[in-house]
Amino acid sequence: MDAGTAAGASGTAIVVLVVMFAVSGLIVGALARLALPGRDDMSYVKTIGYGLAGSLLGGLVSTGLGVQSRIVALIIAIAVAAGLIWVFTRRKPKA
């Protein structure tokens, strides 16, 4: 395999990885938005961002708690993403 083929293969792997992150962030973010009552006019990009942040922080929480089940880890990630959405977009500031 020459250098051009190796660079093309690694570039493709990076694109696939980014797409997988975006899809998983969208799924976790969308489920987190569904968990919160009321209308939300958040963009897809923000949904993906909150989903990715919730997945990352939820994964850290799951690991810290010693969770072995992927389903429980997913539920924790969704709960963390919902919490982030609530704190940063829906919480009413104290007057």
N, CA, C and O atoms as a CHARMM CRD file, in Angstrom:
* protein
*
  380
    1    1 MET  N      0.84500  -1.16400   0.00000 PROA 1      0.00000
    2    1 MET  CA     0.00000   0.00000   0.00000 PROA 1      0.00000
    3    1 MET  C      0.89600   1.23400   0.00000 PROA 1      0.00000
    4    1 MET  O      1.81700   1.33900   0.81000 PROA 1      0.00000
    5    2 ASP  N      0.62300   2.17300  -0.91600 PROA 2      0.00000
    6    2 ASP  CA     1.42900   3.38100  -0.95100 PROA 2      0.00000
    7    2 ASP  C      0.86300   4.44600  -0.02300 PROA 2      0.00000
    8    2 ASP  O     -0.21400   4.26800   0.54500 PROA 2      0.00000
    9    3 ALA  N      1.57600   5.53900   0.13000 PROA 3      0.00000
   10    3 ALA  CA     1.19800   6.59900   1.08200 PROA 3      0.00000
   11    3 ALA  C     -0.13100   7.24100   0.70400 PROA 3      0.00000
   12    3 ALA  O     -0.90500   7.61100   1.58700 PROA 3      0.00000
   13    4 GLY  N     -0.41100   7.37900  -0.59000 PROA 4      0.00000
   14    4 GLY  CA    -1.66900   7.98700  -1.02800 PROA 4      0.00000
   15    4 GLY  C     -2.87300   7.14300  -0.64100 PROA 4      0.00000
   16    4 GLY  O     -3.90200   7.68000  -0.23100 PROA 4      0.00000
   17    5 THR  N     -2.75400   5.83400  -0.76700 PROA 5      0.00000
   18    5 THR  CA    -3.84200   4.94000  -0.39400 PROA 5      0.00000
   19    5 THR  C     -4.05600   4.93800   1.11000 PROA 5      0.00000
   20    5 THR  O     -5.19800   4.92500   1.56800 PROA 5      0.00000
   21    6 ALA  N     -2.98000   4.95100   1.88300 PROA 6      0.00000
   22    6 ALA  CA    -3.09500   4.96700   3.34000 PROA 6      0.00000
   23    6 ALA  C     -3.73200   6.26600   3.81900 PROA 6      0.00000
   24    6 ALA  O     -4.55800   6.25000   4.73200 PROA 6      0.00000
   25    7 ALA  N     -3.35400   7.39400   3.20800 PROA 7      0.00000
   26    7 ALA  CA    -3.93600   8.67900   3.59600 PROA 7      0.00000
   27    7 ALA  C     -5.41200   8.71800   3.24000 PROA 7      0.00000
   28    7 ALA  O     -6.21500   9.25100   4.00600 PROA 7      0.00000
   29    8 GLY  N     -5.78200   8.16700   2.10200 PROA 8      0.00000
   30    8 GLY  CA    -7.19100   8.12800   1.70400 PROA 8      0.00000
   31    8 GLY  C     -8.01300   7.26000   2.62900 PROA 8      0.00000
   32    8 GLY  O     -9.14900   7.60000   2.95700 PROA 8      0.00000
   33    9 ALA  N     -7.44500   6.12900   3.05700 PROA 9      0.00000
   34    9 ALA  CA    -8.15100   5.22600   3.96400 PROA 9      0.00000
   35    9 ALA  C     -8.34600   5.87000   5.32700 PROA 9      0.00000
   36    9 ALA  O     -9.41800   5.73800   5.91700 PROA 9      0.00000
   37   10 SER  N     -7.34400   6.55800   5.83700 PROA 10     0.00000
   38   10 SER  CA    -7.47800   7.18900   7.14400 PROA 10     0.00000
   39   10 SER  C     -8.42700   8.38200   7.05500 PROA 10     0.00000
   40   10 SER  O     -9.15300   8.66000   8.01000 PROA 10     0.00000
   41   11 GLY  N     -8.43400   9.08100   5.94300 PROA 11     0.00000
   42   11 GLY  CA    -9.37100  10.18400   5.75300 PROA 11     0.00000
   43   11 GLY  C    -10.80100   9.69300   5.73000 PROA 11     0.00000
   44   11 GLY  O    -11.68800  10.33400   6.29400 PROA 11     0.00000
   45   12 THR  N    -11.03500   8.56700   5.08400 PROA 12     0.00000
   46   12 THR  CA   -12.36100   7.97300   5.05100 PROA 12     0.00000
   47   12 THR  C    -12.78600   7.52700   6.44400 PROA 12     0.00000
   48   12 THR  O    -13.94400   7.70000   6.82500 PROA 12     0.00000
   49   13 ALA  N    -11.86100   6.95700   7.20100 PROA 13     0.00000
   50   13 ALA  CA   -12.17600   6.51900   8.56100 PROA 13     0.00000
   51   13 ALA  C    -12.56300   7.70200   9.44300 PROA 13     0.00000
   52   13 ALA  O    -13.46000   7.58900  10.27800 PROA 13     0.00000
   53   14 ILE  N    -11.89400   8.82400   9.25900 PROA 14     0.00000
   54   14 ILE  CA   -12.21700  10.01500  10.05000 PROA 14     0.00000
   55   14 ILE  C    -13.60500  10.52400   9.68800 PROA 14     0.00000
   56   14 ILE  O    -14.37500  10.89900  10.57200 PROA 14     0.00000
   57   15 VAL  N    -13.92700  10.54100   8.42500 PROA 15     0.00000
   58   15 VAL  CA   -15.25600  10.99300   7.99700 PROA 15     0.00000
   59   15 VAL  C    -16.33600  10.07900   8.56600 PROA 15     0.00000
   60   15 VAL  O    -17.36300  10.55500   9.05200 PROA 15     0.00000
   61   16 VAL  N    -16.10600   8.77500   8.50700 PROA 16     0.00000
   62   16 VAL  CA   -17.07300   7.82800   9.05500 PROA 16     0.00000
   63   16 VAL  C    -17.22900   8.03800  10.56100 PROA 16     0.00000
   64   16 VAL  O    -18.34700   8.00100  11.07300 PROA 16     0.00000
   65   17 LEU  N    -16.13800   8.25400  11.26500 PROA 17     0.00000
   66   17 LEU  CA   -16.18600   8.48800  12.70500 PROA 17     0.00000
   67   17 LEU  C    -16.96900   9.76100  13.03300 PROA 17     0.00000
   68   17 LEU  O    -17.78000   9.76100  13.95900 PROA 17     0.00000
   69   18 VAL  N    -16.74100  10.83600  12.29200 PROA 18     0.00000
   70   18 VAL  CA   -17.46300  12.09200  12.51700 PROA 18     0.00000
   71   18 VAL  C    -18.95800  11.90400  12.25500 PROA 18     0.00000
   72   18 VAL  O    -19.78700  12.40800  13.01300 PROA 18     0.00000
   73   19 VAL  N    -19.30100  11.19000  11.20200 PROA 19     0.00000
   74   19 VAL  CA   -20.71400  10.93300  10.90100 PROA 19     0.00000
   75   19 VAL  C    -21.34800  10.09400  12.00700 PROA 19     0.00000
   76   19 VAL  O    -22.48500  10.35100  12.40300 PROA 19     0.00000
   77   20 MET  N    -20.62500   9.09900  12.50700 PROA 20     0.00000
   78   20 MET  CA   -21.16400   8.27500  13.60200 PROA 20     0.00000
   79   20 MET  C    -21.38000   9.10600  14.86200 PROA 20     0.00000
   80   20 MET  O    -22.39400   8.94000  15.54100 PROA 20     0.00000
   81   21 PHE  N    -20.44900   9.99300  15.18200 PROA 21     0.00000
   82   21 PHE  CA   -20.61900  10.88000  16.33400 PROA 21     0.00000
   83   21 PHE  C    -21.82700  11.79300  16.14400 PROA 21     0.00000
   84   21 PHE  O    -22.60700  11.99800  17.07400 PROA 21     0.00000
   85   22 ALA  N    -21.98100  12.33700  14.94900 PROA 22     0.00000
   86   22 ALA  CA   -23.10600  13.23600  14.68600 PROA 22     0.00000
   87   22 ALA  C    -24.43700  12.50400  14.82100 PROA 22     0.00000
   88   22 ALA  O    -25.38100  13.03300  15.40800 PROA 22     0.00000
   89   23 VAL  N    -24.51700  11.30100  14.28600 PROA 23     0.00000
   90   23 VAL  CA   -25.75800  10.52800  14.37300 PROA 23     0.00000
   91   23 VAL  C    -26.05500  10.15000  15.82200 PROA 23     0.00000
   92   23 VAL  O    -27.19500  10.27200  16.27000 PROA 23     0.00000
   93   24 SER  N    -25.04600   9.69300  16.55700 PROA 24     0.00000
   94   24 SER  CA   -25.29500   9.32900  17.95500 PROA 24     0.00000
   95   24 SER  C    -25.65100  10.55600  18.78200 PROA 24     0.00000
   96   24 SER  O    -26.51100  10.47300  19.65900 PROA 24     0.00000
   97   25 GLY  N    -25.01200  11.69000  18.52500 PROA 25     0.00000
   98   25 GLY  CA   -25.35800  12.92400  19.22000 PROA 25     0.00000
   99   25 GLY  C    -26.76800  13.37100  18.91200 PROA 25     0.00000
  100   25 GLY  O    -27.48400  13.84200  19.79600 PROA 25     0.00000
  101   26 LEU  N    -27.17400  13.22400  17.65400 PROA 26     0.00000
  102   26 LEU  CA   -28.53200  13.58500  17.25800 PROA 26     0.00000
  103   26 LEU  C    -29.55300  12.69400  17.95200 PROA 26     0.00000
  104   26 LEU  O    -30.58500  13.18100  18.41300 PROA 26     0.00000
  105   27 ILE  N    -29.28200  11.41200  18.03300 PROA 27     0.00000
  106   27 ILE  CA   -30.21400  10.48400  18.67900 PROA 27     0.00000
  107   27 ILE  C    -30.32800  10.78200  20.17000 PROA 27     0.00000
  108   27 ILE  O    -31.43700  10.89200  20.69300 PROA 27     0.00000
  109   28 VAL  N    -29.20500  10.91400  20.85600 PROA 28     0.00000
  110   28 VAL  CA   -29.23300  11.19100  22.29900 PROA 28     0.00000
  111   28 VAL  C    -29.86400  12.55900  22.55600 PROA 28     0.00000
  112   28 VAL  O    -30.68100  12.70000  23.46600 PROA 28     0.00000
  113   29 GLY  N    -29.49400  13.56300  21.76600 PROA 29     0.00000
  114   29 GLY  CA   -30.06100  14.89900  21.93100 PROA 29     0.00000
  115   29 GLY  C    -31.55700  14.93100  21.66600 PROA 29     0.00000
  116   29 GLY  O    -32.30300  15.59100  22.39000 PROA 29     0.00000
  117   30 ALA  N    -32.00000  14.22400  20.63600 PROA 30     0.00000
  118   30 ALA  CA   -33.43300  14.18900  20.32200 PROA 30     0.00000
  119   30 ALA  C    -34.22000  13.49200  21.43000 PROA 30     0.00000
  120   30 ALA  O    -35.30000  13.94700  21.80800 PROA 30     0.00000
  121   31 LEU  N    -33.68600  12.39700  21.94600 PROA 31     0.00000
  122   31 LEU  CA   -34.36900  11.70600  23.05000 PROA 31     0.00000
  123   31 LEU  C    -34.38800  12.57300  24.30900 PROA 31     0.00000
  124   31 LEU  O    -35.35800  12.54700  25.06700 PROA 31     0.00000
  125   32 ALA  N    -33.32900  13.33500  24.53100 PROA 32     0.00000
  126   32 ALA  CA   -33.29900  14.24000  25.68100 PROA 32     0.00000
  127   32 ALA  C    -34.33100  15.34900  25.52000 PROA 32     0.00000
  128   32 ALA  O    -34.99600  15.72600  26.48500 PROA 32     0.00000
  129   33 ARG  N    -34.46500  15.87300  24.30200 PROA 33     0.00000
  130   33 ARG  CA   -35.48100  16.90400  24.06200 PROA 33     0.00000
  131   33 ARG  C    -36.87900  16.34800  24.24600 PROA 33     0.00000
  132   33 ARG  O    -37.75900  17.04200  24.75600 PROA 33     0.00000
  133   34 LEU  N    -37.09500  15.10800  23.84100 PROA 34     0.00000
  134   34 LEU  CA   -38.40600  14.47600  24.03500 PROA 34     0.00000
  135   34 LEU  C    -38.72500  14.26500  25.51000 PROA 34     0.00000
  136   34 LEU  O    -39.89000  14.26900  25.90700 PROA 34     0.00000
  137   35 ALA  N    -37.69200  14.08200  26.31200 PROA 35     0.00000
  138   35 ALA  CA   -37.89700  13.85400  27.74500 PROA 35     0.00000
  139   35 ALA  C    -38.34900  15.12100  28.46800 PROA 35     0.00000
  140   35 ALA  O    -38.93800  15.04800  29.54700 PROA 35     0.00000
  141   36 LEU  N    -38.07600  16.27100  27.87600 PROA 36     0.00000
  142   36 LEU  CA   -38.46000  17.54400  28.49200 PROA 36     0.00000
  143   36 LEU  C    -39.80400  17.99600  27.93800 PROA 36     0.00000
  144   36 LEU  O    -40.01900  17.94100  26.72700 PROA 36     0.00000
  145   37 PRO  N    -40.71200  18.44000  28.80100 PROA 37     0.00000
  146   37 PRO  CA   -42.01600  18.88900  28.31000 PROA 37     0.00000
  147   37 PRO  C    -41.91400  20.24800  27.61400 PROA 37     0.00000
  148   37 PRO  O    -41.00100  21.02900  27.88100 PROA 37     0.00000
  149   38 GLY  N    -42.85000  20.51000  26.73200 PROA 38     0.00000
  150   38 GLY  CA   -42.92400  21.81000  26.07700 PROA 38     0.00000
  151   38 GLY  C    -42.21200  21.85200  24.74500 PROA 38     0.00000
  152   38 GLY  O    -41.46200  20.94800  24.37800 PROA 38     0.00000
  153   39 ARG  N    -42.47400  22.94100  24.03300 PROA 39     0.00000
  154   39 ARG  CA   -41.90400  23.14800  22.70400 PROA 39     0.00000
  155   39 ARG  C    -40.47000  23.64600  22.82800 PROA 39     0.00000
  156   39 ARG  O    -40.12600  24.37800  23.75600 PROA 39     0.00000
  157   40 ASP  N    -39.64700  23.23500  21.87600 PROA 40     0.00000
  158   40 ASP  CA   -38.25600  23.65300  21.86000 PROA 40     0.00000
  159   40 ASP  C    -37.85400  23.95700  20.42600 PROA 40     0.00000
  160   40 ASP  O    -37.96500  23.09100  19.55800 PROA 40     0.00000
  161   41 ASP  N    -37.39700  25.15000  20.17000 PROA 41     0.00000
  162   41 ASP  CA   -37.01400  25.57200  18.82500 PROA 41     0.00000
  163   41 ASP  C    -35.50500  25.46400  18.60300 PROA 41     0.00000
  164   41 ASP  O    -34.91300  26.30300  17.92400 PROA 41     0.00000
  165   42 MET  N    -34.89300  24.44100  19.17100 PROA 42     0.00000
  166   42 MET  CA   -33.45600  24.24900  19.06800 PROA 42     0.00000
  167   42 MET  C    -33.10100  23.69000  17.68200 PROA 42     0.00000
  168   42 MET  O    -33.83900  22.87300  17.13100 PROA 42     0.00000
  169   43 SER  N    -31.97300  24.13100  17.12700 PROA 43     0.00000
  170   43 SER  CA   -31.52300  23.65200  15.82300 PROA 43     0.00000
  171   43 SER  C    -30.95400  22.23600  15.92800 PROA 43     0.00000
  172   43 SER  O    -30.69600  21.73100  17.02000 PROA 43     0.00000
  173   44 TYR  N    -30.76600  21.61200  14.76400 PROA 44     0.00000
  174   44 TYR  CA   -30.16900  20.27700  14.73200 PROA 44     0.00000
  175   44 TYR  C    -28.73700  20.30300  15.26600 PROA 44     0.00000
  176   44 TYR  O    -28.30300  19.37200  15.94400 PROA 44     0.00000
  177   45 VAL  N    -28.01900  21.36400  14.95900 PROA 45     0.00000
  178   45 VAL  CA   -26.62400  21.46500  15.40400 PROA 45     0.00000
  179   45 VAL  C    -26.56100  21.52800  16.93000 PROA 45     0.00000
  180   45 VAL  O    -25.72300  20.86500  17.54100 PROA 45     0.00000
  181   46 LYS  N    -27.43900  22.31800  17.54700 PROA 46     0.00000
  182   46 LYS  CA   -27.46200  22.39000  19.00800 PROA 46     0.00000
  183   46 LYS  C    -27.90600  21.05600  19.60300 PROA 46     0.00000
  184   46 LYS  O    -27.38200  20.62800  20.63100 PROA 46     0.00000
  185   47 THR  N    -28.86400  20.40400  18.96400 PROA 47     0.00000
  186   47 THR  CA   -29.31200  19.09500  19.44000 PROA 47     0.00000
  187   47 THR  C    -28.15900  18.10100  19.42900 PROA 47     0.00000
  188   47 THR  O    -27.96400  17.36100  20.39300 PROA 47     0.00000
  189   48 ILE  N    -27.39700  18.08300  18.34500 PROA 48     0.00000
  190   48 ILE  CA   -26.24100  17.19700  18.25300 PROA 48     0.00000
  191   48 ILE  C    -25.21200  17.56200  19.32000 PROA 48     0.00000
  192   48 ILE  O    -24.65100  16.67800  19.96700 PROA 48     0.00000
  193   49 GLY  N    -24.96400  18.84900  19.50600 PROA 49     0.00000
  194   49 GLY  CA   -23.99200  19.28800  20.51100 PROA 49     0.00000
  195   49 GLY  C    -24.38300  18.87100  21.91700 PROA 49     0.00000
  196   49 GLY  O    -23.55600  18.35100  22.66500 PROA 49     0.00000
  197   50 TYR  N    -25.64800  19.09800  22.28500 PROA 50     0.00000
  198   50 TYR  CA   -26.10200  18.68000  23.60800 PROA 50     0.00000
  199   50 TYR  C    -26.09300  17.15900  23.73600 PROA 50     0.00000
  200   50 TYR  O    -25.80000  16.63100  24.80800 PROA 50     0.00000
  201   51 GLY  N    -26.41000  16.45600  22.65800 PROA 51     0.00000
  202   51 GLY  CA   -26.35900  14.99900  22.68600 PROA 51     0.00000
  203   51 GLY  C    -24.95100  14.47600  22.88100 PROA 51     0.00000
  204   51 GLY  O    -24.73400  13.53700  23.64700 PROA 51     0.00000
  205   52 LEU  N    -23.99300  15.07800  22.19200 PROA 52     0.00000
  206   52 LEU  CA   -22.59400  14.66400  22.34900 PROA 52     0.00000
  207   52 LEU  C    -22.08100  14.98700  23.74700 PROA 52     0.00000
  208   52 LEU  O    -21.40200  14.16900  24.36800 PROA 52     0.00000
  209   53 ALA  N    -22.40800  16.18500  24.24300 PROA 53     0.00000
  210   53 ALA  CA   -21.96800  16.55300  25.59800 PROA 53     0.00000
  211   53 ALA  C    -22.61000  15.63900  26.63200 PROA 53     0.00000
  212   53 ALA  O    -21.95400  15.21400  27.58300 PROA 53     0.00000
  213   54 GLY  N    -23.89400  15.33800  26.44800 PROA 54     0.00000
  214   54 GLY  CA   -24.57800  14.43000  27.37000 PROA 54     0.00000
  215   54 GLY  C    -23.98900  13.03000  27.32300 PROA 54     0.00000
  216   54 GLY  O    -23.86700  12.36700  28.35300 PROA 54     0.00000
  217   55 SER  N    -23.62500  12.58200  26.12700 PROA 55     0.00000
  218   55 SER  CA   -23.01600  11.25800  25.99100 PROA 55     0.00000
  219   55 SER  C    -21.66000  11.20400  26.68000 PROA 55     0.00000
  220   55 SER  O    -21.34500  10.23800  27.37500 PROA 55     0.00000
  221   56 LEU  N    -20.86100  12.24500  26.48300 PROA 56     0.00000
  222   56 LEU  CA   -19.54000  12.28100  27.09500 PROA 56     0.00000
  223   56 LEU  C    -19.64300  12.33100  28.61900 PROA 56     0.00000
  224   56 LEU  O    -19.02700  11.52400  29.31500 PROA 56     0.00000
  225   57 LEU  N    -20.42100  13.28100  29.13200 PROA 57     0.00000
  226   57 LEU  CA   -20.56000  13.39400  30.58400 PROA 57     0.00000
  227   57 LEU  C    -21.29400  12.19500  31.18100 PROA 57     0.00000
  228   57 LEU  O    -20.94300  11.72600  32.26400 PROA 57     0.00000
  229   58 GLY  N    -22.30200  11.70500  30.48200 PROA 58     0.00000
  230   58 GLY  CA   -23.02100  10.51300  30.94300 PROA 58     0.00000
  231   58 GLY  C    -22.12500   9.28700  30.97500 PROA 58     0.00000
  232   58 GLY  O    -22.24800   8.44400  31.86400 PROA 58     0.00000
  233   59 GLY  N    -21.21700   9.18500  29.99600 PROA 59     0.00000
  234   59 GLY  CA   -20.25100   8.08900  29.99900 PROA 59     0.00000
  235   59 GLY  C    -19.30400   8.16800  31.17900 PROA 59     0.00000
  236   59 GLY  O    -18.95300   7.15000  31.77600 PROA 59     0.00000
  237   60 LEU  N    -18.89100   9.38200  31.51400 PROA 60     0.00000
  238   60 LEU  CA   -18.02600   9.55600  32.68400 PROA 60     0.00000
  239   60 LEU  C    -18.76900   9.19000  33.96400 PROA 60     0.00000
  240   60 LEU  O    -18.20700   8.52800  34.83700 PROA 60     0.00000
  241   61 VAL  N    -20.02700   9.61400  34.08200 PROA 61     0.00000
  242   61 VAL  CA   -20.84000   9.27300  35.25700 PROA 61     0.00000
  243   61 VAL  C    -21.04300   7.76400  35.34000 PROA 61     0.00000
  244   61 VAL  O    -20.90100   7.17000  36.40900 PROA 61     0.00000
  245   62 SER  N    -21.37700   7.14600  34.20300 PROA 62     0.00000
  246   62 SER  CA   -21.59700   5.69400  34.17400 PROA 62     0.00000
  247   62 SER  C    -20.34900   4.92700  34.58700 PROA 62     0.00000
  248   62 SER  O    -20.42300   3.96400  35.35100 PROA 62     0.00000
  249   63 THR  N    -19.21200   5.36100  34.07900 PROA 63     0.00000
  250   63 THR  CA   -17.95400   4.72100  34.43900 PROA 63     0.00000
  251   63 THR  C    -17.65400   4.91200  35.91700 PROA 63     0.00000
  252   63 THR  O    -17.22500   3.97900  36.59600 PROA 63     0.00000
  253   64 GLY  N    -17.88000   6.11600  36.41000 PROA 64     0.00000
  254   64 GLY  CA   -17.65200   6.40100  37.82200 PROA 64     0.00000
  255   64 GLY  C    -18.54900   5.58400  38.74100 PROA 64     0.00000
  256   64 GLY  O    -18.14500   5.20600  39.84000 PROA 64     0.00000
  257   65 LEU  N    -19.77000   5.31400  38.28600 PROA 65     0.00000
  258   65 LEU  CA   -20.69800   4.50700  39.07800 PROA 65     0.00000
  259   65 LEU  C    -20.49600   3.00600  38.87500 PROA 65     0.00000
  260   65 LEU  O    -21.09800   2.19600  39.58000 PROA 65     0.00000
  261   66 GLY  N    -19.65600   2.63600  37.91900 PROA 66     0.00000
  262   66 GLY  CA   -19.39600   1.22500  37.65200 PROA 66     0.00000
  263   66 GLY  C    -20.53000   0.53700  36.90300 PROA 66     0.00000
  264   66 GLY  O    -20.73900  -0.66500  37.06500 PROA 66     0.00000
  265   67 VAL  N    -21.26000   1.28400  36.09000 PROA 67     0.00000
  266   67 VAL  CA   -22.38700   0.71900  35.33600 PROA 67     0.00000
  267   67 VAL  C    -21.84300  -0.19500  34.24600 PROA 67     0.00000
  268   67 VAL  O    -20.94700   0.18700  33.49300 PROA 67     0.00000
  269   68 GLN  N    -22.38800  -1.40400  34.16800 PROA 68     0.00000
  270   68 GLN  CA   -21.96000  -2.37300  33.15900 PROA 68     0.00000
  271   68 GLN  C    -22.92900  -2.45900  31.97900 PROA 68     0.00000
  272   68 GLN  O    -22.52900  -2.85400  30.88300 PROA 68     0.00000
  273   69 SER  N    -24.17800  -2.10100  32.18600 PROA 69     0.00000
  274   69 SER  CA   -25.21200  -2.21800  31.16200 PROA 69     0.00000
  275   69 SER  C    -25.16200  -1.04300  30.19200 PROA 69     0.00000
  276   69 SER  O    -25.11600   0.11400  30.61000 PROA 69     0.00000
  277   70 ARG  N    -25.17200  -1.34300  28.89900 PROA 70     0.00000
  278   70 ARG  CA   -25.17900  -0.28300  27.89600 PROA 70     0.00000
  279   70 ARG  C    -26.50000   0.47700  27.89600 PROA 70     0.00000
  280   70 ARG  O    -26.53200   1.67600  27.62000 PROA 70     0.00000
  281   71 ILE  N    -27.58600  -0.22100  28.20400 PROA 71     0.00000
  282   71 ILE  CA   -28.90300   0.42800  28.25500 PROA 71     0.00000
  283   71 ILE  C    -28.93500   1.45000  29.38400 PROA 71     0.00000
  284   71 ILE  O    -29.40900   2.57000  29.19200 PROA 71     0.00000
  285   72 VAL  N    -28.44100   1.08000  30.54500 PROA 72     0.00000
  286   72 VAL  CA   -28.40900   2.00600  31.68700 PROA 72     0.00000
  287   72 VAL  C    -27.48300   3.17600  31.36700 PROA 72     0.00000
  288   72 VAL  O    -27.79700   4.31600  31.70800 PROA 72     0.00000
  289   73 ALA  N    -26.36800   2.92000  30.73100 PROA 73     0.00000
  290   73 ALA  CA   -25.44100   3.99600  30.35000 PROA 73     0.00000
  291   73 ALA  C    -26.11000   4.94400  29.35300 PROA 73     0.00000
  292   73 ALA  O    -25.92000   6.15800  29.43000 PROA 73     0.00000
  293   74 LEU  N    -26.88800   4.39800  28.42200 PROA 74     0.00000
  294   74 LEU  CA   -27.62200   5.23300  27.46300 PROA 74     0.00000
  295   74 LEU  C    -28.65600   6.09300  28.18100 PROA 74     0.00000
  296   74 LEU  O    -28.80000   7.27600  27.87200 PROA 74     0.00000
  297   75 ILE  N    -29.37100   5.51300  29.13000 PROA 75     0.00000
  298   75 ILE  CA   -30.36800   6.26800  29.89400 PROA 75     0.00000
  299   75 ILE  C    -29.69100   7.38900  30.68000 PROA 75     0.00000
  300   75 ILE  O    -30.21700   8.50000  30.75300 PROA 75     0.00000
  301   76 ILE  N    -28.54800   7.11100  31.25700 PROA 76     0.00000
  302   76 ILE  CA   -27.80700   8.14900  31.98900 PROA 76     0.00000
  303   76 ILE  C    -27.35800   9.25800  31.02900 PROA 76     0.00000
  304   76 ILE  O    -27.43700  10.43700  31.37300 PROA 76     0.00000
  305   77 ALA  N    -26.89300   8.89400  29.83700 PROA 77     0.00000
  306   77 ALA  CA   -26.46100   9.89000  28.84900 PROA 77     0.00000
  307   77 ALA  C    -27.63900  10.77200  28.43200 PROA 77     0.00000
  308   77 ALA  O    -27.48600  11.98700  28.30200 PROA 77     0.00000
  309   78 ILE  N    -28.79600  10.17600  28.22500 PROA 78     0.00000
  310   78 ILE  CA   -29.98700  10.94800  27.85000 PROA 78     0.00000
  311   78 ILE  C    -30.39500  11.87800  28.99300 PROA 78     0.00000
  312   78 ILE  O    -30.74400  13.03600  28.76000 PROA 78     0.00000
  313   79 ALA  N    -30.34900  11.37400  30.22000 PROA 79     0.00000
  314   79 ALA  CA   -30.70200  12.19700  31.38300 PROA 79     0.00000
  315   79 ALA  C    -29.74100  13.36800  31.53700 PROA 79     0.00000
  316   79 ALA  O    -30.16800  14.48200  31.84200 PROA 79     0.00000
  317   80 VAL  N    -28.45600  13.13000  31.33300 PROA 80     0.00000
  318   80 VAL  CA   -27.46600  14.21300  31.43800 PROA 80     0.00000
  319   80 VAL  C    -27.69400  15.23800  30.32600 PROA 80     0.00000
  320   80 VAL  O    -27.63300  16.44300  30.57200 PROA 80     0.00000
  321   81 ALA  N    -27.95300  14.76900  29.11000 PROA 81     0.00000
  322   81 ALA  CA   -28.22300  15.68900  27.99700 PROA 81     0.00000
  323   81 ALA  C    -29.48700  16.50500  28.27100 PROA 81     0.00000
  324   81 ALA  O    -29.51800  17.70500  27.99700 PROA 81     0.00000
  325   82 ALA  N    -30.52200  15.87000  28.80600 PROA 82     0.00000
  326   82 ALA  CA   -31.74900  16.59800  29.15600 PROA 82     0.00000
  327   82 ALA  C    -31.46200  17.64000  30.22600 PROA 82     0.00000
  328   82 ALA  O    -31.99300  18.74900  30.17100 PROA 82     0.00000
  329   83 GLY  N    -30.63700  17.29700  31.18700 PROA 83     0.00000
  330   83 GLY  CA   -30.25400  18.25400  32.21800 PROA 83     0.00000
  331   83 GLY  C    -29.49700  19.44100  31.63900 PROA 83     0.00000
  332   83 GLY  O    -29.73400  20.58200  32.03400 PROA 83     0.00000
  333   84 LEU  N    -28.59500  19.17800  30.71300 PROA 84     0.00000
  334   84 LEU  CA   -27.84900  20.26100  30.06700 PROA 84     0.00000
  335   84 LEU  C    -28.78700  21.17300  29.27200 PROA 84     0.00000
  336   84 LEU  O    -28.66900  22.39700  29.32700 PROA 84     0.00000
  337   85 ILE  N    -29.71200  20.56800  28.53800 PROA 85     0.00000
  338   85 ILE  CA   -30.67500  21.35800  27.76700 PROA 85     0.00000
  339   85 ILE  C    -31.51300  22.22000  28.70800 PROA 85     0.00000
  340   85 ILE  O    -31.75100  23.39600  28.43500 PROA 85     0.00000
  341   86 TRP  N    -31.95400  21.63300  29.81000 PROA 86     0.00000
  342   86 TRP  CA   -32.77200  22.39200  30.75700 PROA 86     0.00000
  343   86 TRP  C    -31.97700  23.55700  31.35800 PROA 86     0.00000
  344   86 TRP  O    -32.47600  24.67900  31.44200 PROA 86     0.00000
  345   87 VAL  N    -30.74200  23.28000  31.77100 PROA 87     0.00000
  346   87 VAL  CA   -29.93200  24.32200  32.41800 PROA 87     0.00000
  347   87 VAL  C    -29.61200  25.45700  31.44800 PROA 87     0.00000
  348   87 VAL  O    -29.70000  26.62600  31.82400 PROA 87     0.00000
  349   88 PHE  N    -29.24500  25.13600  30.21300 PROA 88     0.00000
  350   88 PHE  CA   -28.76300  26.16400  29.30200 PROA 88     0.00000
  351   88 PHE  C    -29.82700  26.79000  28.40900 PROA 88     0.00000
  352   88 PHE  O    -29.58800  27.85900  27.84600 PROA 88     0.00000
  353   89 THR  N    -30.99000  26.16500  28.25800 PROA 89     0.00000
  354   89 THR  CA   -31.98700  26.75200  27.35600 PROA 89     0.00000
  355   89 THR  C    -33.34700  26.97700  27.99900 PROA 89     0.00000
  356   89 THR  O    -34.08600  27.85100  27.54500 PROA 89     0.00000
  357   90 ARG  N    -33.70700  26.23600  29.02400 PROA 90     0.00000
  358   90 ARG  CA   -35.06900  26.32300  29.52300 PROA 90     0.00000
  359   90 ARG  C    -35.19100  26.88100  30.92700 PROA 90     0.00000
  360   90 ARG  O    -36.28200  27.28600  31.32700 PROA 90     0.00000
  361   91 ARG  N    -34.14100  26.91600  31.66700 PROA 91     0.00000
  362   91 ARG  CA   -34.21000  27.38700  33.03800 PROA 91     0.00000
  363   91 ARG  C    -34.51700  28.87900  33.04300 PROA 91     0.00000
  364   91 ARG  O    -33.93500  29.65200  32.28200 PROA 91     0.00000
  365   92 LYS  N    -35.41900  29.25500  33.89500 PROA 92     0.00000
  366   92 LYS  CA   -35.76700  30.66600  34.03000 PROA 92     0.00000
  367   92 LYS  C    -34.75800  31.34100  34.96800 PROA 92     0.00000
  368   92 LYS  O    -34.53400  30.86300  36.08000 PROA 92     0.00000
  369   93 PRO  N    -34.15700  32.43700  34.53100 PROA 93     0.00000
  370   93 PRO  CA   -33.22400  33.12300  35.41900 PROA 93     0.00000
  371   93 PRO  C    -33.95300  33.72300  36.62300 PROA 93     0.00000
  372   93 PRO  O    -35.09400  34.17500  36.52100 PROA 93     0.00000
  373   94 LYS  N    -33.27200  33.71300  37.74900 PROA 94     0.00000
  374   94 LYS  CA   -33.86800  34.28300  38.95900 PROA 94     0.00000
  375   94 LYS  C    -33.91700  35.79700  38.82000 PROA 94     0.00000
  376   94 LYS  O    -32.94500  36.43500  38.41600 PROA 94     0.00000
  377   95 ALA  N    -35.06900  36.35300  39.16300 PROA 95     0.00000
  378   95 ALA  CA   -35.24600  37.80500  39.01200 PROA 95     0.00000
  379   95 ALA  C    -34.79400  38.55000  40.23700 PROA 95     0.00000
  380   95 ALA  O    -34.87500  39.77800  40.27700 PROA 95     0.00000
